Amino acid sequence: MATKNVLVVDDEAIIGIGFDRALTEYGYQVDSALSGAEALEAVKKKKYDLVFIDKMMPVMDGIETCRGVKKVSPDSICIFMTGLFNKENILKEMAFIEAGGRTYYLYKPFSSSELLDVAQKALGEKKK
């Protein structure tokens, strides 16, 4: 299996560390960005198969970040993640999809197996 590049965009560094621990052993290369601006710089320098984006971040939220990532890297799959499940987030998910992202209902906290499952599903759909 070829290495798949993953970018995790979350203002909490521990989230990126968790992704790295969960996915590296399965052949994924995981990088982290602590803001939307950092994410945009990262996608300008490297091709990412998957970009996991937190909804709530200071300055540039997940929807703005997704729009920016898709402009720079249209083939990257952007995946919405959040710590809250409520009506407001459902509306935000719809806006995220309109911005070019996908939702696989990755709600924090999630397990390593849930994360791997979402990554595999997203990459499987990309091949179709």
Secondary structure as GFF3:
##gff-version 3
##sequence-region A 1 128
A	DSSP	beta_strand	4	9	.	.	.	ID=ss1
A	DSSP	alpha_helix	13	23	.	.	.	ID=ss2
A	DSSP	three_ten_helix	24	26	.	.	.	ID=ss3
A	DSSP	beta_strand	28	33	.	.	.	ID=ss4
A	DSSP	alpha_helix	36	45	.	.	.	ID=ss5
A	DSSP	beta_strand	50	54	.	.	.	ID=ss6
A	DSSP	alpha_helix	62	72	.	.	.	ID=ss7
A	DSSP	beta_strand	77	82	.	.	.	ID=ss8
A	DSSP	alpha_helix	87	98	.	.	.	ID=ss9
A	DSSP	beta_strand	102	107	.	.	.	ID=ss10
A	DSSP	alpha_helix	112	127	.	.	.	ID=ss11
###
